[in-house]
Amino acid sequence: MAQVQPCRNMAPLKLDGANTQIDLGGNITTVQSQKWIPNHNVIQLQILGAYSVMEHNVRTRSSLEFVNTYEGWYQRLLGKLGILHKIHLVATDNGVPGTYEAWVWEKYDCPLDWKKMNLPSDLTQMKLPLVLLYFIPLSPEIEPRA
């Protein structure tokens, strides 16, 4: 079983074939990859992508600039823990574009009404019930789908 430590001060993801165990603040839950549902909500995907890049920059003191989220999936977590979003996005690092995968946990204790949200110019002004769990660059051979 491989372990991935994507960010400091965060429990590792335990990858075991089709199942992934994630520690969501003391609540360990299992995610089954075959249950990912495609997400076609463009506004939601763009907000999740912008949030992921912003949070990654804060944690790692990097200077990525969000460009676009090009695909995403979600899965409802058992026990009313919320929704886990998996997104693929494009961000630039000093003008050089790169593709990334991010996993974002949307907590149920304060659900968002995505239909009423617009992509704000500054996400830091919003208190979003989101937690960035995982943010890694994708392999160069993985290209965004048109």
C-alpha positions as CSV (number, residue, x, y, z in Angstrom):
1,M,0.0,0.0,0.0
2,A,1.6,3.3,-1.1
3,Q,1.4,6.4,1.0
4,V,1.4,10.0,-0.3
5,Q,2.2,13.0,1.8
6,P,0.9,15.9,-0.3
7,C,1.1,18.7,2.2
8,R,2.8,19.3,5.6
9,N,0.6,18.8,8.7
10,M,-1.8,16.5,6.9
11,A,-2.4,12.8,7.3
12,P,-1.3,10.8,4.2
13,L,-3.7,9.4,1.7
14,K,-3.4,5.6,1.7
15,L,-3.7,4.3,-1.9
16,D,-4.8,0.6,-2.2
17,G,-5.9,-0.2,-5.7
18,A,-9.5,1.1,-6.2
19,N,-9.9,2.3,-2.6
20,T,-8.4,5.3,-0.9
21,Q,-8.6,6.1,2.8
22,I,-8.6,9.7,3.8
23,D,-8.3,11.3,7.2
24,L,-10.8,14.1,7.3
25,G,-9.9,15.8,10.6
26,G,-10.0,12.6,12.6
27,N,-12.7,10.9,10.6
28,I,-11.2,8.2,8.4
29,T,-13.4,7.4,5.4
30,T,-12.8,5.1,2.4
31,V,-13.3,6.5,-1.1
32,Q,-14.0,4.0,-3.9
33,S,-12.6,5.3,-7.2
34,Q,-15.2,3.6,-9.3
35,K,-17.9,5.8,-7.8
36,W,-16.6,9.1,-9.0
37,I,-19.4,11.1,-10.7
38,P,-18.5,13.6,-13.5
39,N,-19.1,17.2,-12.4
40,H,-20.4,19.5,-15.2
41,N,-21.1,22.6,-13.0
42,V,-18.7,25.0,-14.6
43,I,-19.0,27.7,-11.9
44,Q,-18.4,25.2,-9.2
45,L,-15.3,23.7,-11.0
46,Q,-13.8,27.2,-11.5
47,I,-14.3,28.2,-7.8
48,L,-12.8,24.8,-6.6
49,G,-9.8,25.3,-9.0
50,A,-9.1,28.9,-7.9
51,Y,-9.5,27.9,-4.2
52,S,-7.1,24.9,-4.7
53,V,-4.4,27.1,-6.3
54,M,-4.8,29.8,-3.6
55,E,-4.6,27.3,-0.8
56,H,-1.6,25.5,-2.3
57,N,0.2,28.9,-2.6
58,V,-0.5,29.7,1.1
59,R,0.7,26.3,2.2
60,T,3.8,26.0,0.1
61,R,4.7,29.7,-0.4
62,S,4.6,29.3,-4.2
63,S,3.3,31.6,-6.8
64,L,1.1,29.6,-9.1
65,E,-1.6,31.5,-11.0
66,F,-4.9,29.8,-11.6
67,V,-5.9,29.6,-15.3
68,N,-8.8,27.1,-15.7
69,T,-10.4,23.9,-14.4
70,Y,-10.9,21.6,-17.3
71,E,-12.6,18.5,-15.7
72,G,-13.8,17.4,-12.4
73,W,-15.6,14.6,-10.5
74,Y,-17.2,14.3,-7.1
75,Q,-18.3,11.7,-4.6
76,R,-20.6,12.0,-1.6
77,L,-18.9,10.7,1.6
78,L,-20.6,8.3,4.0
79,G,-21.7,9.5,7.4
80,K,-22.7,13.0,6.2
81,L,-19.0,14.0,6.1
82,G,-19.6,16.1,2.9
83,I,-18.5,15.8,-0.7
84,L,-15.1,15.0,-2.1
85,H,-14.2,16.8,-5.3
86,K,-11.4,15.7,-7.6
87,I,-10.4,18.3,-10.2
88,H,-7.9,18.7,-13.0
89,L,-6.7,22.3,-13.6
90,V,-4.2,24.4,-15.4
91,A,-2.1,26.9,-13.5
92,T,1.0,28.9,-14.5
93,D,4.3,29.0,-12.6
94,N,6.2,32.1,-13.7
95,G,4.4,32.0,-17.0
96,V,4.9,28.3,-17.7
97,P,1.6,26.4,-17.8
98,G,1.2,23.1,-16.0
99,T,-1.6,20.7,-15.2
100,Y,-2.5,19.7,-11.7
101,E,-4.8,17.4,-9.8
102,A,-6.5,18.6,-6.6
103,W,-8.8,16.9,-4.1
104,V,-11.0,19.3,-2.2
105,W,-13.3,18.3,0.7
106,E,-16.6,20.3,0.9
107,K,-17.8,20.0,4.5
108,Y,-21.5,19.4,5.1
109,D,-21.7,21.5,8.3
110,C,-21.9,24.6,6.1
111,P,-23.0,23.6,2.6
112,L,-22.5,26.0,-0.3
113,D,-25.3,27.1,-2.6
114,W,-23.2,26.9,-5.8
115,K,-26.0,28.3,-8.0
116,K,-25.9,31.6,-6.2
117,M,-22.1,31.9,-6.3
118,N,-19.9,33.8,-8.8
119,L,-16.2,33.5,-9.0
120,P,-15.0,36.3,-6.8
121,S,-11.9,38.3,-7.7
122,D,-10.5,37.5,-4.2
123,L,-11.3,34.2,-2.7
124,T,-9.6,35.1,0.6
125,Q,-12.5,37.4,1.4
126,M,-14.9,34.3,1.5
127,K,-15.0,31.8,4.3
128,L,-15.6,28.7,2.3
129,P,-16.2,25.3,4.0
130,L,-13.5,23.7,1.9
131,V,-10.3,21.9,2.7
132,L,-7.6,21.2,0.2
133,L,-6.5,17.6,0.8
134,Y,-4.3,16.9,-2.2
135,F,-2.5,19.0,-4.8
136,I,0.0,17.5,-7.2
137,P,1.3,18.2,-10.7
138,L,0.1,15.7,-13.4
139,S,2.5,13.9,-15.7
140,P,3.4,15.9,-18.8
141,E,1.8,13.2,-21.0
142,I,-1.6,13.9,-19.4
143,E,-3.1,16.6,-21.6
144,P,-6.3,18.6,-21.0
145,R,-9.2,17.3,-23.0
146,A,-10.7,19.7,-25.5
